[in-house]
Amino acid sequence: MKLSVLLMLALPALSSADLNSCNKYQEPVLLLDPNLEERVPDITANETTDQALPTPVEIDTTLARFSLSNSDQTNLEWKVFDGSLPDGAVSIYNGYAKRIDYVCQYNCIAGFYNPGRDSTPSCRYPYGRKAYGGSPFEILVNKNNFEFLEWKKGSKGSVPENSVSTCSTGYYVGKNKYGLGKVDVRNKVFFLPWKRSEYWYRYYQVLTFSKDIYSEDISDVKYKTDGVKIITSPPETMSKAPITNYQCLSALQRATLSKKIQVAQRWDTSSSTTAGIKTTITAGMPNIGSVNIEIGAETTLQLSKGTTYTESKDFIVSVSHDVPPNHSCGVSMVGYKYEADIPYTARLTRTYDNGDTTWTSISGTYKGVQMGEVRTVVDRCEPVPDPTPCP
């Protein structure tokens, strides 16, 4: 079943510096209350959720405080709720209660948020046989609905591959027919928060993201070249050869120099692409010169190693020079490299194995080092050693 999401205002992500504090705490293995096993909670759509307990200070200081989106989950992020639902907030329609609930976490414990039902917005989460309301909390966001989300069956602590976790090891986003909660792999059950109790169930569903991706394509690339600084590297000798005249009269000598080099271009992006699948880019290629940047005609390239395109380029130059009798001159092919970091925006389109497509807006930086100019240099001619005497 494909997950529906509600779109509203986007919020900033948390910093990576907060990740380490997320994994300090794991809830101990509980002696489960048999009175709360497989219970049918008394849930109605119009009932206020204010009956949940406020988070006590001793629990608040024990639980992990911050979170971060999982790097394997690309566009899935936990974002701090500031009073407005962020764009792409992940939700379910709770058919039992006949309402929309949103996936949230409070200090790394998954729960649900229902708008407009609390005097103070809070995430309802299960912990230690009870249900609490916690704030500030975070909402799970699928930016631009880019990830293909599905609910898959789990039981007795098992979770499918690519399950969506909270910031704490061992907790996953789960649900059953009564609503959202947490899957606790250590206690081997799904916990549902309701009113003041932590109900638990051995069979449940877990939120997953699909990795069955066929291809990804970057398109609609727009570069921002204004104000970009061009860095010129020192001249580089690419190839060198002598031209020699053993005659007794000056002669026009010709030399051809060649060099094959590897040129890499990179489109670093704010959204990670998927490793190991076909990734293409359709864009104009920047031509970096000594004083300006021109964007060439649009073309399609297949990328490797993420967002890198590497190609071999052959450089060939010919030079003719009037060489004095019994002299030799060194001829060099000298290249001038130009480097620039160019901001860009684009669209990233993903195609799944089943033919479904999703897309998201991305931004990033094009990084290119190009051999923009090649020249020939003729060194001063020197007499050849032990020449044949001229008549």
JORA-V440010 format. One record per backbone hydrogen bond with DSSP energy under -1.0 kcal/mol. CO is the residue of the C=O (numbers start at 1). NH is the residue of the N-H. If there is no record, write none. Layout:
BEGIN
co->[CO;CO]
nh->[NH;NH]
END
This chain:
BEGIN
co->[15;16;19;30;33;34;36;41;49;53;56;57;59;70;73;75;77;79;85;86;88;89;90;92;93;94;94;99;101;102;103;104;105;106;109;111;112;113;114;123;124;125;127;129;130;131;132;133;134;137;138;139;140;141;142;143;148;149;150;152;154;155;162;164;168;170;171;172;173;174;175;176;179;181;182;183;184;184;189;190;191;192;194;197;199;200;201;202;204;205;206;207;208;211;212;215;216;217;218;219;222;225;231;236;239;241;243;245;251;253;255;257;259;261;263;265;266;268;278;279;280;281;283;285;287;292;294;299;301;304;307;308;309;311;313;315;317;319;321;323;324;326;327;328;329;330;331;332;333;333;334;335;336;336;337;338;339;340;342;343;344;345;346;347;348;349;350;351;351;352;356;358;360;362;363;364;365;366;367;368;370;370;373;375;377;382]
nh->[18;19;22;32;36;37;200;43;52;133;60;61;63;73;76;143;141;139;9;89;142;6;103;101;95;98;99;94;92;113;140;111;138;109;106;104;124;102;117;134;112;132;130;198;127;53;125;55;123;81;105;79;90;77;145;146;210;3;208;206;204;158;209;173;171;185;166;183;207;181;205;179;176;174;191;172;188;189;184;201;182;199;197;194;192;38;190;156;154;175;152;164;150;213;353;351;280;349;282;347;345;228;339;335;333;331;329;327;323;321;319;317;315;313;311;309;367;365;216;303;218;301;299;296;294;289;287;283;281;308;267;304;265;263;261;259;257;255;253;251;327;384;245;382;243;379;241;377;238;239;375;236;372;373;233;370;231;368;366;224;364;222;362;219;360;217;358;214;215;355;352;350;348;346;270;344;268;342;266;340;338;372;336;334;332;328]
END
